Every structure is written in structure tokens, then in C-alpha cells.
Amino acid sequence: MNKRISVLSVPIDCVTMDEAVQRILQLTEQPGLHLVATANAEMVMLANENPTLHSILNNASLVVPDGAGILWAAERQGEHVPERVTGVDVTMELFKVAATHQILYTAWGRHLVLLNERLVMYLLR
């Protein structure tokens, strides 16, 4: 399991792009629904004003560091986040991997949904 830190009380997983993709693939093998969120500085600030959003991020299976502001804030706290993992980039990687792993997916607007027998996963932005 990768390290999870807190940036202004919002959890951020310290993952690289490859680690994020691998973690999402692992989630497709686990029962239940799994939320993957892409957190940037704006989302962190909104989560501190919106208890519902804050709860969603706290309960997400994976929160990737989508934004230079997240990396900067982590560094200011003495934490290291290896790289920025944007929602667009992770989505593109998942499209590539889905074909080789025979994972069905669909996209609705800015949401990517991976489908298998046990999983519907939204990548929110």
C-alpha cells in the first residue's frame, strides 16, 4: 500500500502514474464500488468548505495528486509526492491498459467508468 498523506485535511495518495494505474487495476479485482478521485488545489479548498465533498474524498479508494499545488503543499509540510498524476493522463493510461486486460469501460462526459463483473468505478474531476 502506498503512503497516504493529508493536505489541508484531505487525503492524497503518494503515487506515480504507474502505481495509480496498478492500484486501479487491483481495485477492479476487489468486490464493491471504488471511487478514484483526482485532487487539485481547488478541490482541496472546496473540500474544506463542503463537508460532503470532504467525506467523499476521505472515503475514496484512491486520491491521486492532480496538480502542482498539491505537490507544493505536500513539500511545504515535509512530505514528498513523487509526481503529478492528472485525471486526463490516468484516464489515457487506463484506456491503453483496459484493452490488454479485457476490461470494459465507457466514458460519460468527464467521467470514466471501468466495468467488470463486480465494479463500476468513476474517475471524477
C-alpha positions in Angstrom: 0.0 0.0 0.0 1.3 3.4 -0.9 1.7 6.2 1.6 -1.3 8.5 2.1 -0.8 12.0 3.4 -3.1 14.8 4.4 -3.1 18.2 2.6 -5.3 20.6 4.5 -7.1 17.6 5.9 -7.8 16.0 2.5 -6.1 12.6 1.9 -3.7 12.4 -1.0 -2.1 9.1 -2.1 1.6 9.5 -2.9 1.7 7.5 -6.2 3.3 7.7 -9.5 1.2 7.3 -12.7 2.3 3.6 -13.0 1.4 3.0 -9.3 -2.0 4.7 -9.7 -2.8 2.6 -12.8 -1.8 -0.6 -11.0 -3.8 0.3 -7.9 -6.9 0.9 -10.1 -6.4 -2.5 -11.7 -6.2 -4.0 -8.3 -9.4 -2.3 -7.3 -11.1 -3.9 -10.3 -10.4 -7.3 -8.7 -11.9 -6.3 -5.4 -15.6 -6.6 -4.6 -17.6 -3.4 -4.2 -17.6 0.0 -5.6 -14.4 2.0 -5.6 -14.0 5.8 -6.1 -10.8 7.2 -7.6 -10.6 11.0 -7.2 -8.2 13.4 -8.8 -7.5 16.2 -6.3 -6.0 19.5 -7.2 -5.6 22.6 -5.1 -9.1 23.9 -6.0 -10.7 20.6 -5.0 -8.8 20.6 -1.6 -10.0 24.1 -0.9 -13.6 23.3 -1.9 -13.5 20.1 0.3 -12.6 22.3 3.3 -15.7 24.3 2.7 -18.0 21.4 1.7 -18.5 18.6 4.2 -20.0 16.3 1.6 -17.0 16.6 -0.8 -14.7 16.2 2.1 -16.4 13.0 3.1 -16.3 11.7 -0.5 -12.5 12.3 -0.7 -11.9 10.8 2.7 -13.7 7.6 1.7 -12.2 7.4 -1.8 -10.2 4.2 -2.5 -7.5 6.3 -4.2 -6.9 10.1 -4.4 -4.3 11.0 -6.9 -2.3 14.2 -6.8 -3.7 16.1 -9.7 -2.0 19.5 -9.6 1.3 21.2 -8.9 -0.3 22.9 -6.0 -0.8 19.6 -4.2 2.9 18.7 -4.7 3.9 22.1 -3.5 1.7 22.0 -0.4 3.0 18.5 0.4 6.6 19.6 0.1 5.8 22.6 2.5 4.6 20.0 5.0 7.8 18.0 4.7 6.1 15.3 2.6 7.1 14.0 -0.8 4.7 13.2 -3.6 6.6 11.6 -6.4 4.8 13.2 -9.3 1.6 14.8 -10.5 -1.0 12.3 -11.7 -3.6 14.1 -13.7 -7.1 12.7 -14.3 -6.6 13.1 -18.1 -3.3 11.2 -18.1 -4.5 8.4 -15.8 -7.6 8.1 -18.0 -5.5 7.8 -21.1 -3.3 5.1 -19.5 -6.4 3.2 -18.3 -7.7 3.2 -21.9 -4.5 1.6 -23.0 -4.4 -1.0 -20.2 -8.1 -1.8 -20.4 -7.6 -3.3 -23.9 -4.9 -5.6 -22.7 -6.7 -6.7 -19.6 -10.1 -7.1 -21.3 -11.8 -4.5 -19.1 -14.9 -2.9 -20.4 -15.2 0.8 -20.0 -17.3 3.7 -21.0 -16.9 7.5 -20.7 -19.7 9.8 -19.7 -18.6 13.4 -20.1 -15.6 13.9 -17.7 -16.2 10.5 -16.0 -14.5 7.3 -17.0 -16.3 4.2 -15.8 -14.5 0.9 -15.8 -16.8 -2.1 -15.8 -16.3 -5.7 -14.9 -18.4 -8.3 -13.1 -18.1 -6.6 -9.8 -17.1 -3.0 -10.3 -18.3 0.3 -11.5 -15.6 2.9 -10.9 -15.8 6.6 -11.5 -12.8 8.8 -12.0 -14.1 12.2 -11.0 -12.7 15.6 -11.9 
